[in-house]
Amino acid sequence: MLRKLDYIASLGVNTIWLLPFYPSPGRDDGYDISDYRSISPEYGSIEDFSRLVEAAHSRGIRIIIELVVNHTSDEHPWFQRARRAPEGSIERDYYVWSDTTEKFADTRIIFVDSQTSNWSWDPVACAYYWHRFYAHQPDLNFRNPAVVDELLAIMRFWLEKGVDGFRLDAIPHLIERENTSSENLPETHQLLKQIRRVIDTEFPDAVLLAEANLWPDDAREYFGDGDECHMAFHFPLMPRLFMALAKSSSGPIRDIMEVTLSIPSQCQWAIFLRNHDELTLEMVSEEEREFLWDTFAADKRARLNLGIRRRLSPLLDQDRRRIELLHILLLSLPGSPVLYYGDEIGMGDNIALGDRDGVRTPMQWSADENAGFSTATPSALDLPVIVDPHFNYQAINVDQQDGDQHSLLNWIRERLCIRHHYPAFARGGMDFVEVDDHKVVAYVRSLGDQHILCVINLANQPLATSLILSDFEGFVPKELVGGQSFPAVAARPYTLTLQPYAYFWLLLEHRYTC
Ligand code: BGC
């Protein structure tokens, strides 16, 4: 990682979100933690970690790590102790136990493809224990104050090591209650407020980023009144970006943005296209899910739980125009964009691998053995590199794209650079622009005097569209990549022509008249 920091900096990325690196049996790629205060020897040592943090900071890059505390591994000493501890003891109550599987019956199962119950029998404790994910991941019991203390101590431990924040994994599931869905309970929000108070008092620069895969109103609650998480992943937006593209319609984007734009002023959405999990379709209607499955996962092997286990490029049939289009949305809609490693070079996946492994294959750095990812013998790699005809590492890798002016990598770099230059993208307000064609989505991002008009053709056909830009009469649109000026906005609707899946980012410049 130390050797790759310059590459990350060259992208214009200012924060790295590290997936779990803790000691773990590795049955959920590290989301099954057996020790929260150290680093799995496969990845290095605490000293290596400190070096990484220091090197990242010296380049202006922050490090966000995973705080996976909804559950532990069943190999964690807390669980081993709990299952042997007397009923009613503090140690036993680190986890959630029951004599029957009837308790919390209204709580859904998340990993529907592999789990049939949220309860599993423990022969040592002679009781069932609660788990929202895999059976080897017992849920911690946050009604036990000793568990809350442990959580705060873990946070302090890593913040003192210099980390800049946490992704709060599976945060809606922290606390359960009878006759509820056991998600987003007021108790969970109280706990988040308690965590935030500690952060504000002791580590005011740290960031809490919620992983709350929920409907818009519920997802927004993770900001509280500005007193819970600073950021939250925008799960409701993500599938609707794919829907807008598949339906060639601005409707899904407009609808979701209208209900999620207002958040406390010090908070921000983290917007994304793909990540290390399946592309979740939990937060769309059943009909929409079927449509998205049919469109993007016709091959049933690509489906997992209620989602699609594919990377961005294969989802879009390696179509550069649509890959660009989704990035244009990602980089210009309100929120901080989060990129998934490898998507910047259009990496492929391997649906022959189990679970979500297909989207977690080694980064393709070069055409060298193991794609330049490792010097181990290929059979020793955790997951094989991609070798299929369209996405193999000899053809798709950083080395090759670095030197190609027209590569996806350099295209993305340039867009990130532009985005960085115009703070309206990051912190500006957003107003949709009326257009005469629902195949086009248009909006203005504004911060002070800076106004950027974004116009995107979601359809696979060329078209001319008229925009109502009455507030900008007399302004001159300047295209942000090439710097060309377009005709000034007049009193009548403004006409633009767009190629299939084409887009413009236009700075609206005021033309002063004396
Ligand atoms: C992570 C998954 C993981 C799950 C259970 C999620 O939110 O993103 O990768 O399997 O938590 O820990």
Boltz pocket constraint, residues with backbone or C-beta under 6 A from the ligand:
constraints:
  - pocket:
      binder: B
      contacts: [[A, 28], [A, 31], [A, 32], [A, 68], [A, 133], [A, 169], [A, 170], [A, 211], [A, 276], [A, 277]]
      max_distance: 6.0
